[in-house]
């Protein structure tokens, strides 16, 4: 399953067997090369805007998933734990934002300050409360637009007769109101 693509479009990050990340060079034979392959689950790999780092979620702590950052493509060169106490769904902010987003175990959407060149890891700050990551569910639960806005999914609520209500909103962009401080 594709997870991400390098900024230059030459390589694809692929999740294999729902627990290992591989690299597919699109210019070559199409053969998968191991990238992060261990006894733990490594998923949702996404390469940084400068192409030198990969963020992903891993259960290597043995307790819960954490967001990990590694050098790329040489993943053994440097490793940093970004989340502490649980983290899922890493997504890089827009180019130049110097932020890596993730969802903390309590459901807070966080922004980790990361300067890419030269590399400097800063602190994380809570942006807003969202929802706790669901166990045994992985995938793209939200996305970040190039202008820094978030697109988040919400769980549908089932009504009493077991039908699910679905709302389709057309022309939704004009209805958005910027929040204070943005």
Secondary structure as the mmCIF struct_conf table of DSSP 4:
data_model
#
loop_
_struct_conf.conf_type_id
_struct_conf.id
_struct_conf.beg_label_comp_id
_struct_conf.beg_label_asym_id
_struct_conf.beg_label_seq_id
_struct_conf.end_label_comp_id
_struct_conf.end_label_asym_id
_struct_conf.end_label_seq_id
STRN STRN1 UNK A 2 UNK A 5
TURN_TY1_P TURN_TY1_P1 UNK A 7 UNK A 8
BEND BEND1 UNK A 9 UNK A 10
STRN STRN2 UNK A 11 UNK A 16
TURN_TY1_P TURN_TY1_P2 UNK A 17 UNK A 19
STRN STRN3 UNK A 20 UNK A 25
TURN_TY1_P TURN_TY1_P3 UNK A 26 UNK A 29
STRN STRN4 UNK A 32 UNK A 36
BEND BEND2 UNK A 38 UNK A 40
STRN STRN5 UNK A 42 UNK A 47
TURN_TY1_P TURN_TY1_P4 UNK A 49 UNK A 50
BEND BEND3 UNK A 51 UNK A 52
STRN STRN6 UNK A 53 UNK A 58
TURN_TY1_P TURN_TY1_P5 UNK A 60 UNK A 61
BEND BEND4 UNK A 62 UNK A 64
STRN STRN7 UNK A 66 UNK A 71
BEND BEND5 UNK A 72 UNK A 73
TURN_TY1_P TURN_TY1_P6 UNK A 75 UNK A 76
BEND BEND6 UNK A 77 UNK A 77
STRN STRN8 UNK A 79 UNK A 81
BEND BEND7 UNK A 84 UNK A 85
STRN STRN9 UNK A 87 UNK A 92
BEND BEND8 UNK A 94 UNK A 94
TURN_TY1_P TURN_TY1_P7 UNK A 95 UNK A 96
BEND BEND9 UNK A 97 UNK A 97
STRN STRN10 UNK A 99 UNK A 104
TURN_TY1_P TURN_TY1_P8 UNK A 105 UNK A 106
BEND BEND10 UNK A 107 UNK A 107
STRN STRN11 UNK A 108 UNK A 116
TURN_TY1_P TURN_TY1_P9 UNK A 117 UNK A 118
STRN STRN12 UNK A 119 UNK A 129
HELX_LH_PP_P HELX_LH_PP_P1 UNK A 132 UNK A 134
TURN_TY1_P TURN_TY1_P10 UNK A 135 UNK A 136
BEND BEND11 UNK A 139 UNK A 139
STRN STRN13 UNK A 142 UNK A 144
TURN_TY1_P TURN_TY1_P11 UNK A 146 UNK A 147
BEND BEND12 UNK A 148 UNK A 148
STRN STRN14 UNK A 150 UNK A 152
HELX_LH_PP_P HELX_LH_PP_P2 UNK A 155 UNK A 157
STRN STRN15 UNK A 158 UNK A 158
HELX_LH_PP_P HELX_LH_PP_P3 UNK A 159 UNK A 159
TURN_TY1_P TURN_TY1_P12 UNK A 160 UNK A 161
BEND BEND13 UNK A 162 UNK A 162
STRN STRN16 UNK A 164 UNK A 164
BEND BEND14 UNK A 170 UNK A 171
HELX_RH_3T_P HELX_RH_3T_P1 UNK A 173 UNK A 175
HELX_LH_PP_P HELX_LH_PP_P4 UNK A 178 UNK A 179
TURN_TY1_P TURN_TY1_P13 UNK A 180 UNK A 181
#
